[in-house]
Amino acid sequence: MYIGCHLSTSNGFESMGKDALSIGANVFQFFTRNPRGSKAKDIDITDVEKLIKIGEENGFGKLLAHAPYTLNPASDKIRTREFAKLVMEDDLNRMEYLPNNLYNFHPGSHVGQGVETGIDYIIDLLNHVIKPHHTTTILLETMAGKGTEIGRSFEELRWILDGVRLSNKMGVCLDTCHIYDGGYDIVNDLDGVLGEFDRIIGLDRLYAIHLNDSKNPLGSKKDRHEKIGDGNIGLEGILNVVRHPKLRHLPFYLETPNELEGYGKEIEMIKSKLA
């Protein structure tokens, strides 16, 4: 199986690869730049090449880059939407140094304009930034639905996918905490939820799983991650996701409230329960 966590880019790409190995991970997620800002470090090609070598030698799965939280392509402000375009365009160009991997982003919030207007803006951004030469697959993240967030329902995600001209370069990242908080009961009806996903979006468009427990109950629309087994999804609920025959081939990325050591313990626990 491919399982890892979110790692810090502060010490560079090679360091992330070594950190992943140190905790038994064979995939990982990282922010493309400051998650609460816009600044991105210059690309160190030698450092990137060292990570690629580590990945090849240790059978790493797809790496998942995460866009900063500050992006809101569905905003009612032109300047905010243009900022999102510039950042994502730059991110996708930078991702070509790590070809054939994944890039995930939160679709955004319509801030009172309505879902249709917000989705139109998101589609416009994606049609602007995605180019035929890109090797990266861009993923819409399933959201919890807090406030005016877009992407809580599978229908909204499909709406966006259908509007993108280069839709073959698009997919979905399913966040277990988010969809549970959004009202999809993956604890008691995982098969039903996956069946609905397949009918509306298609399981072939599912490329990655954010593996998180939830601090809040089903349908709360709160989006607060918890350590595996300490939340309302529970250990068995998480294990059912990981071992599900329609999901177990996918890469799983932990985003639980942990440091590196804590992630290592969660990875070890999950692997031991599946052995």
Beta strands, then each sheet from edge to edge (+ up, - down):
strand 1: 2-6
strand 2: 27-31
strand 3: 64-66
strand 4: 102-105
strand 5: 137-141
strand 6: 170-175
strand 7: 206-211
strand 8: 213-214
strand 9: 225-226
strand 10: 251-254
sheet 1: 1+ 2+ 3+ 4+ 5+ 6+ 7+ 10+ 1+
sheet 2: 8+ 9-
end
